[in-house]
Structure formats: C-alpha cells, structure tokens
Amino acid sequence: MPVLPIDTSPIETGRHGTAEMRKIFEEEARVQKMLDVEAALAWAHAEVGNIPRKDAERIASVASTKHVKLSRIREIEREIKHDVASLVRAFAEACGSSGAYVHLGATSYDIVDTANTLQLKDALELIEKRVDNFEKILTEKALHYKDTLMMGRTHGQHALPITLGFKFAVWMREISRHIHRLRQCKERVLVGKMSGAVGTQAGLGPHAMKIQQIVMQRLGIKPAEISTQIVQRDRHAELVCLLAMIASALDNFATEIRELQRPEIGELFEPFEVEKQVGSSTMPHKRNPEICERVCGLAKIVRSLVIPALENVVTWHERDLTQSSAERYIIPETCILVDYMLFLMSNIVANLHVDEQRMLKNIELTQGRAMSEAVMMALTRKGMNRQEAHELLRKLTIKSEAEKRHFREILLEDTTVRNKLDKEEIDAALNPKNYLGTALEQVALMVEKTTGERKARGIS
C-alpha cells in the first residue's frame, strides 16, 4: 500500500527510503496502529468494569486489517467524509454485537495521536539503530586514520595540517550529540492520550485517568501529562527540528566528501562499482559523487519540513484541523528521508576510498607556505616579537608565491630568520608531522569517550 498520497513520489516508487522504514508508514500499518489503540481502549474499559470482558476480548480479536479491510474503510469514508469515524464504523461492523463498545468515550485524536506515536516509536527505534551504526563506523575510521596526514582547509584554502582521523573524530562527536538529543527527545515525543473531546476526559467516566493509564501501559508508551483534544505539537516540532539537524550534519559530511573528490584535490572518493556503475550517460570517464549529492539534495527537503512543523504548533483553542493534513506528509517524509540518508552515509563512509599519497602531495601544493605559522612560533620561542615575526613571514610567503620558489629556500636566504633558526630548526618547523598539536591525543580521547558512551547505552 502507498505511504504517501502521491503514488509517483520517489518514496512510493522505491527510489528513496529503506524498505524497513517505508513499511512503518504504509497506510495499512497506520490503520493497524489505530486498531491497536481502539482495542487497548476497550480492554481498559473492561478492566475498570465499564464493559463486559467478553466484548473487550472480541474487539481485541478482530483488531486487525485482516478483519477490518481498508477497502471497507474507504467505502464508508466516501459516504461520510470522516476518516476516523469510517474506521470506527468498519471496526464495529466486524465486531458484531461487541461493536457497540468500540470507540467508547474517545475522540478521533485520542486514536490518531496515539497511533502516530506508535508509528514514531517504531520509526525512531530504526533511526536510532542507524545513527548508532554510523557513530560506530566513524569511530572505527577515526582510529584507523588517526595518523593519516592531510591538509586542513579554511575558507577553501590550505590552512594547517591535520589528520583524516581528526576529521572523522569531529564528525563522530557531532553524531554522538545527535544521539544524546534523540534519546532525550523521545521522552517528550513518544506519548499518547486518551482524554476525550477537549482533554477533560468527561466521556470516559469516573475511571478516566485509570483508563488512560491502562491504555498506554498496554501499548507500551507513556501518557501525555496533560493535553487538549490533541497532543500539543511542540513535541512533533522538536522532533522534526532534530531530524533536520541530523540531515544537515549528513549534508555537511557529504559536502566535504564531494569537495575532496574533485580531481584537483582527489583525496576522498565515495564508493564506485567499477565493474558496472555508470557515472555519466555521455562521458564515460565520469565518476560522480552522486550518492553524496543525493544526501545533500534530500537534506534540503528535510529542512523544508521544519517550517510546517513549527506552524503546526499553532492551533485554534483546544484544536483545529490545520495540523492533520500537513502531518500526513511531514512525519512520514522526515522519518523516511533521514533514515535513508543515514543508510546512505553509513555505506559511503564505511567504504570510502582514501588516497593517502595524494593527501601528502597536496600538502606540498603551497611549497611549504602552509607551515608559516609553525615557523612564526619557532621564531617567537627564540625571542622574536610575535607581531614582527608574523609580518616578516607574511612578506616571505608572498615572495615565495610570487617567485614560485619553495618557502624553505626563501627562509634560508633571509638573514633575520637565519639569525634565529638554523637549517635543522627550519626543516623541523616545515615538517607537517611536527605541527599537529594535540590532534592525535584529541582523537584518542574522543574515541575513548564515545566508546564509553556506547557501553553505557548497552552497545559496543
């Protein structure tokens, strides 16, 4: 069954999204969750003595799309123009005489909001597994490439040497923060409600609070502490904003790989199946970073969903219907796309091709000028004024670039530099391996921290 109303969307055609996540948001899965909520409500009524136990058992036994057909729900909806009421009528029909107790005391969004939470619970469990796996891959890459020298860049220009492992460690900790945010967010988002038309629980009778508690316990979620006719949408807005942040992090990583895959740089390459994969329909030599580009493109869609999610926080009085239509797109699309992006980026990073020799070669593109700060610091340690050293080296780097001569030659010719530094000290300052600061230590510390956090979460 389709996930979204547009059967030709890339999600529906299978182009975007994993099978596991798409299945969670299929229409049949959504209806099944709603039936689960209705069955839990009937059970709770029986528990407090509002309805006969046999009727609750009958309702529970029929609460399945095997018995309550989508075709029948749609047939009724075409007539009465109300989706939840159509489900209730179709369900009641299937329950026979026990159908008299279906939906007793409930309002539509007791069912819809609680069913949405059940779907989100499954979806976030899958997303959390994906992000945990991605964190593990980044941890492994940070360790593996801890000592792999490369040029760090700022403003797109050569800055100072770093290591590839350091870059991966930075990414790893960003993902670790998102995991922490996600686990916190779930506590606020995964709540249901059974509170009636405006939240007062009037239709549920004297045992209303106990009924809500029993329903949520049976479904394995928490009740909202208080709600109107709907669960307040700040919860959903927080989740969509967080998922957009995760999407933006993946966009950032993919953009970096795309940049470093340029032939002019050629340091990192996303996986490419050389036996069969086609890079271009007309240029046989092309090896495009198209998976990274797909991640970047989908991130734009996810970020665009933040605005309607925030708009949904606003409602007239105890509720209106402006959230409903938007959420039918927002919630499935956000979860499906972020899960898919995590799946793609995990595969990209796990199978990334790294050209370590090209990294070393690229460091020399500026003929040693990228080590000017190291030389400046060496001069200051010999007593030279920092500002004077900076101005001297600024002029010497310009001379090196203008004359297209290696920075080492320029330094060796300069009398001020030679009065402070001998040849060996100049060579030591120009060696990128000697100017990594605490980069290797930071990688080790961050891997240790992340590993500890993973153990605390019960994963390795």
C-alpha positions as CSV (number, residue, x, y, z in Angstrom):
1,M,0.0,0.0,0.0
2,P,1.2,3.6,-0.6
3,V,2.9,5.5,2.1
4,L,2.0,9.0,0.8
5,P,-0.9,10.3,-1.2
6,I,1.3,10.8,-4.3
7,D,1.9,7.4,-5.8
8,T,4.5,8.7,-8.2
9,S,6.8,10.2,-5.5
10,P,10.3,8.9,-5.2
11,I,9.4,7.4,-1.9
12,E,6.5,5.5,-3.4
13,T,8.4,4.2,-6.4
14,G,11.2,2.9,-4.1
15,R,13.9,5.3,-5.3
16,H,14.2,6.9,-1.9
17,G,13.8,5.2,1.5
18,T,14.6,1.9,3.0
19,A,12.1,-0.9,2.9
20,E,12.0,-1.2,6.7
21,M,11.1,2.5,7.2
22,R,8.6,2.7,4.3
23,K,6.8,-0.3,5.8
24,I,6.3,1.5,9.1
25,F,4.4,4.3,7.3
26,E,2.3,2.3,4.9
27,E,-1.4,3.1,5.1
28,E,-2.2,-0.4,6.3
29,A,0.4,-0.1,9.1
30,R,-1.2,3.2,10.2
31,V,-4.6,1.7,10.3
32,Q,-3.3,-1.3,12.2
33,K,-1.9,1.0,14.9
34,M,-5.3,2.8,15.1
35,L,-7.0,-0.6,15.6
36,D,-4.4,-1.4,18.3
37,V,-5.4,1.8,20.2
38,E,-9.1,1.0,19.9
39,A,-8.5,-2.5,21.2
40,A,-6.5,-1.2,24.1
41,L,-9.3,1.3,24.9
42,A,-11.9,-1.5,25.0
43,W,-9.6,-3.6,27.2
44,A,-9.2,-0.7,29.6
45,H,-12.9,-0.2,29.8
46,A,-13.3,-3.9,30.7
47,E,-10.5,-3.6,33.3
48,V,-12.4,-0.9,35.2
49,G,-15.8,-2.6,34.8
50,N,-17.3,-0.3,32.2
51,I,-17.9,-3.1,29.6
52,P,-18.1,-6.9,29.7
53,R,-14.8,-8.7,29.4
54,K,-16.0,-10.9,26.6
55,D,-16.8,-7.9,24.5
56,A,-13.3,-6.5,25.0
57,E,-11.8,-9.8,24.1
58,R,-14.0,-9.9,21.0
59,I,-12.9,-6.4,20.0
60,A,-9.2,-7.3,20.6
61,S,-9.5,-10.5,18.4
62,V,-10.9,-8.5,15.5
63,A,-8.5,-5.5,15.8
64,S,-6.6,-6.4,12.6
65,T,-6.6,-5.3,9.0
66,K,-7.3,-8.9,8.2
67,H,-10.8,-8.3,9.6
68,V,-11.2,-4.6,9.1
69,K,-10.5,-4.1,5.5
70,L,-9.0,-0.9,4.1
71,S,-11.4,-1.2,1.2
72,R,-14.4,-1.1,3.6
73,I,-13.0,1.9,5.5
74,R,-12.6,3.8,2.2
75,E,-16.1,2.9,1.1
76,I,-17.5,4.3,4.3
77,E,-15.4,7.4,4.1
78,R,-16.6,8.2,0.6
79,E,-20.0,8.4,2.1
80,I,-19.5,10.1,5.5
81,K,-16.3,12.1,4.7
82,H,-14.5,11.4,8.0
83,D,-11.6,9.0,8.1
84,V,-11.6,8.0,11.8
85,A,-15.3,7.7,12.0
86,S,-15.1,5.4,8.9
87,L,-12.5,3.2,10.6
88,V,-14.7,3.1,13.8
89,R,-17.8,2.0,11.8
90,A,-15.9,-0.6,9.8
91,F,-14.4,-1.9,13.0
92,A,-17.7,-2.0,14.8
93,E,-19.2,-3.9,11.9
94,A,-16.5,-6.5,12.1
95,C,-17.0,-6.9,15.9
96,G,-20.8,-7.8,15.6
97,S,-22.7,-7.0,18.8
98,S,-19.4,-6.1,20.6
99,G,-19.0,-3.2,18.2
100,A,-21.4,-1.2,20.4
101,Y,-18.4,-0.6,22.7
102,V,-15.8,0.4,20.0
103,H,-14.5,4.0,20.5
104,L,-16.4,4.4,23.8
105,G,-15.7,7.8,25.3
106,A,-12.9,8.6,22.9
107,T,-12.4,11.4,20.3
108,S,-10.7,10.9,16.9
109,Y,-7.4,12.3,18.0
110,D,-7.2,10.0,21.0
111,I,-6.8,7.3,18.4
112,V,-4.8,9.3,15.8
113,D,-2.3,10.9,18.1
114,T,-1.7,7.6,20.0
115,A,-1.4,5.6,16.8
116,N,1.0,8.3,15.4
117,T,3.2,7.8,18.5
118,L,3.2,4.0,18.0
119,Q,4.4,4.6,14.4
120,L,7.0,7.1,15.6
121,K,8.2,4.7,18.3
122,D,9.0,2.1,15.6
123,A,10.5,4.7,13.3
124,L,12.8,6.3,15.9
125,E,13.9,2.8,17.0
126,L,15.1,2.2,13.5
127,I,16.7,5.7,13.2
128,E,18.5,5.2,16.5
129,K,19.9,2.0,15.2
130,R,21.1,3.7,12.0
131,V,22.7,6.6,13.9
132,D,24.3,4.2,16.4
133,N,25.8,2.2,13.5
134,F,27.0,5.4,11.8
135,E,28.7,6.5,15.0
136,K,30.5,3.1,15.2
137,I,31.7,3.4,11.6
138,L,33.0,6.9,12.3
139,T,34.7,5.7,15.5
140,E,36.5,3.0,13.5
141,K,37.6,5.4,10.8
142,A,38.8,7.9,13.4
143,L,41.1,5.2,14.9
144,H,42.2,3.8,11.5
145,Y,43.2,7.2,10.1
146,K,44.3,8.8,13.3
147,D,47.9,9.4,11.9
148,T,46.9,9.9,8.2
149,L,48.3,13.3,7.4
150,M,46.3,15.7,5.3
151,M,45.9,19.5,4.8
152,G,43.3,21.3,6.9
153,R,41.4,24.0,5.0
154,T,39.7,27.1,6.0
155,H,37.8,29.4,3.5
156,G,38.6,26.7,0.9
157,Q,42.3,27.5,1.3
158,H,45.2,25.5,2.8
159,A,45.4,26.3,6.5
160,L,47.4,23.9,8.7
161,P,48.0,20.1,8.7
162,I,45.5,17.8,10.4
163,T,44.8,14.1,10.1
164,L,41.9,12.4,8.4
165,G,41.2,10.6,11.7
166,F,40.8,14.0,13.4
167,K,38.2,15.0,10.8
168,F,36.4,11.7,11.4
169,A,36.5,12.3,15.2
170,V,34.9,15.7,14.8
171,W,32.1,14.1,12.7
172,M,31.8,11.3,15.3
173,R,31.2,13.6,18.2
174,E,28.6,15.6,16.2
175,I,26.7,12.3,15.7
176,S,27.2,11.5,19.3
177,R,25.5,14.7,20.3
178,H,22.6,13.9,18.0
179,I,22.2,10.5,19.6
180,H,22.0,12.2,23.0
181,R,19.5,14.7,21.7
182,L,17.4,11.9,20.1
183,R,17.3,9.9,23.3
184,Q,16.1,13.0,25.2
185,C,13.6,14.0,22.6
186,K,12.0,10.5,22.5
187,E,11.0,11.0,26.2
188,R,8.9,14.1,25.2
189,V,7.6,12.9,21.8
190,L,6.6,9.3,22.4
191,V,3.4,10.0,24.4
192,G,-0.2,9.1,23.7
193,K,-3.5,10.3,25.1
194,M,-7.0,9.2,25.9
195,S,-8.6,12.4,27.1
196,G,-11.7,13.0,25.0
197,A,-13.0,15.9,23.0
198,V,-11.3,18.8,24.7
199,G,-9.0,16.9,27.1
200,T,-11.3,16.8,30.2
201,Q,-11.9,13.0,29.8
202,A,-15.6,13.7,30.5
203,G,-16.8,11.0,28.1
204,L,-14.6,8.3,29.8
205,G,-16.4,8.4,33.1
206,P,-15.2,8.3,36.7
207,H,-12.3,5.9,35.9
208,A,-11.0,8.1,33.1
209,M,-7.4,8.6,34.4
210,K,-7.1,4.9,35.1
211,I,-8.4,4.1,31.6
212,Q,-5.7,6.3,30.0
213,Q,-3.0,4.7,32.2
214,I,-4.1,1.2,31.2
215,V,-4.3,2.0,27.5
216,M,-0.8,3.4,27.4
217,Q,0.7,0.6,29.5
218,R,-0.9,-1.9,27.1
219,L,0.6,-0.1,24.1
220,G,4.0,0.4,25.7
221,I,4.1,4.2,25.7
222,K,3.6,7.0,28.3
223,P,0.5,9.2,28.6
224,A,0.9,12.9,27.9
225,E,0.8,14.6,31.3
226,I,-2.0,16.9,30.1
227,S,-3.5,17.6,26.7
228,T,-6.4,19.2,24.9
229,Q,-8.1,17.3,22.1
230,I,-4.7,16.8,20.6
231,V,-1.2,16.2,21.9
232,Q,0.5,19.5,21.7
233,R,2.6,19.9,18.6
234,D,5.7,21.4,20.2
235,R,6.6,17.7,20.7
236,H,6.4,16.9,17.0
237,A,8.1,20.2,16.1
238,E,11.1,19.4,18.3
239,L,11.4,16.0,16.6
240,V,11.3,17.4,13.1
241,C,13.8,20.1,14.0
242,L,16.1,17.5,15.5
243,L,15.8,15.3,12.4
244,A,16.6,18.3,10.2
245,M,19.7,18.9,12.3
246,I,20.8,15.3,11.7
247,A,20.0,15.7,8.0
248,S,22.1,18.9,8.0
249,A,25.0,17.1,9.6
250,L,24.9,14.4,7.0
251,D,24.7,17.1,4.3
252,N,27.9,18.7,5.8
253,F,29.8,15.4,5.7
254,A,28.6,14.6,2.2
255,T,29.6,18.1,1.0
256,E,33.1,17.6,2.4
257,I,33.5,14.3,0.6
258,R,32.2,15.9,-2.6
259,E,34.8,18.7,-2.3
260,L,37.6,16.3,-1.6
261,Q,36.6,14.1,-4.6
262,R,37.3,16.9,-7.0
263,P,40.1,15.8,-9.5
264,E,42.0,18.9,-8.4
265,I,42.1,17.6,-4.8
266,G,41.4,13.8,-5.2
267,E,41.8,12.8,-1.6
268,L,38.5,11.0,-0.8
269,F,36.1,9.2,-3.1
270,E,32.7,7.7,-2.4
271,P,32.3,4.0,-3.4
272,F,32.0,3.3,-7.1
273,E,31.3,-0.2,-8.6
274,V,34.0,-0.1,-11.3
275,E,32.7,-3.3,-13.0
276,K,29.2,-1.9,-13.8
277,Q,28.4,1.5,-12.4
278,V,27.9,4.4,-14.9
279,G,29.0,7.9,-13.9
280,S,27.5,9.7,-16.9
281,S,25.2,8.9,-19.8
282,T,27.6,10.6,-22.2
283,M,31.0,11.0,-20.6
284,P,32.5,7.5,-19.9
285,H,35.3,8.9,-17.7
286,K,32.9,10.4,-15.1
287,R,32.9,9.2,-11.6
288,N,30.4,11.5,-9.9
289,P,29.8,11.7,-6.1
290,E,26.2,11.1,-6.9
291,I,25.3,9.4,-3.6
292,C,26.7,12.3,-1.6
293,E,24.8,14.6,-3.9
294,R,21.6,12.7,-3.2
295,V,22.2,13.1,0.5
296,C,22.7,16.9,0.1
297,G,19.6,17.2,-2.0
298,L,17.4,15.3,0.4
299,A,18.7,17.4,3.3
300,K,17.0,20.4,1.6
301,I,13.7,18.6,1.6
302,V,14.0,17.6,5.3
303,R,14.9,21.2,6.3
304,S,11.9,22.5,4.4
305,L,9.7,20.4,6.6
306,V,10.8,22.3,9.7
307,I,8.6,25.3,8.8
308,P,5.2,23.4,8.6
309,A,6.2,21.5,11.7
310,L,6.6,24.8,13.6
311,E,3.5,26.2,12.0
312,N,1.6,23.2,13.4
313,V,2.3,24.3,17.0
314,V,-0.3,27.0,16.5
315,T,-3.9,25.8,16.9
316,W,-7.3,27.4,17.4
317,H,-8.5,26.9,21.0
318,E,-8.4,23.2,22.0
319,R,-7.8,22.1,18.5
320,D,-8.4,22.6,14.8
321,L,-7.6,20.5,11.7
322,T,-4.8,22.5,10.3
323,Q,-2.1,20.1,11.7
324,S,-3.7,17.0,10.3
325,S,-3.2,17.5,6.5
326,A,0.4,18.8,7.0
327,E,1.4,15.9,9.3
328,R,0.4,13.3,6.8
329,Y,3.4,14.5,4.8
330,I,5.7,15.9,7.5
331,I,6.1,12.9,9.8
332,P,6.4,10.1,7.3
333,E,8.7,12.1,4.9
334,T,11.0,13.3,7.7
335,C,11.5,9.9,9.2
336,I,11.8,8.1,5.8
337,L,14.3,10.5,4.4
338,V,16.5,10.8,7.4
339,D,16.6,7.1,7.9
340,Y,17.5,6.7,4.2
341,M,20.2,9.4,4.4
342,L,21.8,7.6,7.4
343,F,21.7,4.4,5.5
344,L,23.5,6.0,2.5
345,M,26.1,7.9,4.5
346,S,26.9,4.8,6.6
347,N,27.7,2.9,3.4
348,I,29.6,5.8,1.9
349,V,31.9,6.3,4.9
350,A,32.3,2.6,5.6
351,N,33.5,2.0,2.0
352,L,35.2,5.3,1.4
353,H,38.3,5.3,-0.8
354,V,41.2,7.2,0.7
355,D,44.2,8.4,-1.4
356,E,46.8,8.9,1.3
357,Q,49.6,9.7,-1.2
358,R,47.5,12.4,-2.8
359,M,47.0,13.9,0.6
360,L,50.7,14.1,1.2
361,K,51.2,15.5,-2.3
362,N,48.6,18.2,-1.8
363,I,50.3,19.4,1.4
364,E,53.2,20.5,-0.8
365,L,51.0,22.5,-3.2
366,T,51.9,25.7,-1.4
367,Q,55.6,24.8,-1.4
368,G,55.8,24.8,2.4
369,R,54.0,28.1,2.9
370,A,51.2,26.4,4.8
371,M,53.8,25.9,7.6
372,S,54.3,29.6,8.1
373,E,52.6,29.6,11.5
374,A,55.0,26.9,12.7
375,V,58.0,29.0,11.6
376,M,56.5,32.0,13.3
377,M,56.1,30.1,16.5
378,A,59.6,28.8,16.3
379,L,60.9,32.4,15.9
380,T,58.9,33.6,18.9
381,R,60.4,30.8,21.0
382,K,63.7,32.3,20.1
383,G,62.7,35.7,21.5
384,M,61.3,37.4,18.4
385,N,58.2,39.6,18.9
386,R,55.2,37.8,17.7
387,Q,53.8,40.7,15.6
388,E,57.2,41.3,14.0
389,A,57.5,37.6,13.2
390,H,54.0,37.5,11.6
391,E,54.7,40.5,9.4
392,L,58.1,39.1,8.3
393,L,56.6,35.7,7.4
394,R,53.7,37.3,5.6
395,K,56.2,39.1,3.3
396,L,58.3,36.0,2.9
397,T,55.2,33.8,1.9
398,I,54.3,36.5,-0.7
399,K,57.8,36.4,-2.1
400,S,57.8,32.6,-2.2
401,E,54.5,32.6,-4.1
402,A,55.4,35.4,-6.5
403,E,58.8,33.9,-7.4
404,K,57.3,30.3,-7.4
405,R,60.1,29.1,-5.1
406,H,59.8,26.8,-2.2
407,F,59.3,28.5,1.1
408,R,62.3,26.7,2.6
409,E,64.6,28.5,0.1
410,I,63.2,31.9,1.0
411,L,63.6,31.2,4.7
412,L,67.2,30.0,4.3
413,E,68.0,33.2,2.4
414,D,66.5,35.6,4.9
415,T,69.1,36.9,7.4
416,T,66.6,37.7,10.2
417,V,65.3,34.1,10.1
418,R,68.8,32.6,9.9
419,N,69.9,34.7,12.9
420,K,67.2,32.9,15.0
421,L,66.9,29.5,13.4
422,D,69.5,27.1,11.9
423,K,68.8,24.8,8.9
424,E,67.6,21.8,11.1
425,E,65.2,24.0,13.0
426,I,63.8,25.4,9.8
427,D,63.3,21.9,8.4
428,A,61.7,20.8,11.7
429,A,59.2,23.7,11.5
430,L,58.4,22.9,7.9
431,N,57.6,19.3,8.7
432,P,53.8,18.9,8.8
433,K,54.1,15.9,11.2
434,N,55.7,18.1,13.8
435,Y,52.8,20.6,13.8
436,L,49.8,18.5,14.6
437,G,49.5,19.9,18.2
438,T,47.2,17.7,20.2
439,A,45.3,16.3,17.2
440,L,46.3,12.7,17.8
441,E,45.6,13.0,21.6
442,Q,42.2,14.5,20.9
443,V,41.3,11.7,18.5
444,A,42.2,9.1,21.2
445,L,40.3,10.9,23.9
446,M,37.2,11.3,21.8
447,V,37.2,7.7,20.7
448,E,37.5,6.7,24.3
449,K,34.7,9.0,25.3
450,T,32.4,7.7,22.5
451,T,33.2,4.1,23.3
452,G,32.3,4.7,26.9
453,E,29.0,6.3,26.0
454,R,28.2,3.4,23.7
455,K,28.9,0.9,26.5
456,A,26.6,2.9,28.8
457,R,23.9,2.6,26.1
458,G,24.4,-1.2,26.1
459,I,26.1,-1.4,22.6
460,S,29.6,-1.9,21.5
